[in-house]
Amino acid sequence: MKTLRCILLALVAVGGSLCARAAQPTAEIRATTDKILALLSDPALKPEARKSERRRLIRKELDQRIDWATVARSSLGRHWAERTGAERTEFVGLFSRLLEDTYIDRFETYYGDLDRMDYQGEKIIDDYASVRVQITTKDQVVHPIEYRLQKSGQEWRIYDVLIEGVSLVKNYRDQFNEILSKSSYEKLVADLRAKVPEGSP
């Protein structure tokens, strides 16, 4: 539960105020988080009647910053090569929708625990980058976060998040490997379908 909470805070904290140079990874991460936090704190979007609209707007911001296809492919690991084009497309869609809905649920529960974010630097090597952030909760618990990004056109997109040194992608890959060692890919996909909320885009 502690690790999950850290991951959620990390994904909520994909930014702060935009003060770095344009087109740099830290600046883009900050810009995305500003938008997400603004949506979460907007009084006009808080009523239950506007919950779907709020979630749709948050999902839009996540879609623009996270490279879901790369996250899904890396999470499935060696099993990706065995899948057909249609299976890959379906898996990316299901996995991204599951993650989005899961984390948006938690965003709405835990974002109020966030006290501050301290940006501790970025490293860029060709088209890859990492951004280190230290997140502090209101009870003064500190969590080191590292975002891994790849440049796509003129934008930087997240393909992994390390929470206290633990990779989000590796965590899912280990889970999927365990499931597939005991069952079939078809069963994994059926489980994903069952977990994706009805009506999720």
Steps between C-alpha positions, in 0.01 A plus 500: 500500500785739579660437160170547317440827684847620401435416136173689506659806656777479244259495209298784649826685551599495137583873546470836679516852355648545155833676545755296305583546133236396251535153346713374790378186681466662843298787354262266322451279805428808709252635247304175496480488878384859523208410278414180693515669840292789370233258382500317833466823698250676271183556709289498185610142424459361851123420490416134434303609194824618338715203602503351149606831349779543757630151432486551126709816530755330729520204263570740212799645687635154582463391138706796383788438742520120537605273214247228573610281208858483629386447858272215391762337276769517767262373767409196292872441441606193301137399449448804273689335212255209502195719446335589168448861394136486604589350838759770562253775417241350732751454782621860481142623511396281790815555705502878455131525588549285808795710621324826427182405685691345790722802550227757448306325776802537728579855384165610630568330833865579565592822322420695816792323674750683281693775682778597262722388215869579472652462154853374533620503144467336163734303277467491122683252278400533134124433490476359851474683830445454870353751743558458873238628741469480876139487617408589857159412644317707758620263772856580383575161347746541212491291182769520228353472151668466163313547174640332190408675176561471127472782251216463253503776240526819702365348822636285781282204596522280808573132444579400859493634855737386775359530852773476761705314241222258399386505137126523435546313172708224660240461773228429241732283289570280802127469566422413138784247484364328810147489359614371161719233657188350658235584242451620142519834324129471422427472873716807572312705242164375630601614849601842364168534317314418820693763695451786255195696616199482272478807282869581537620655171 
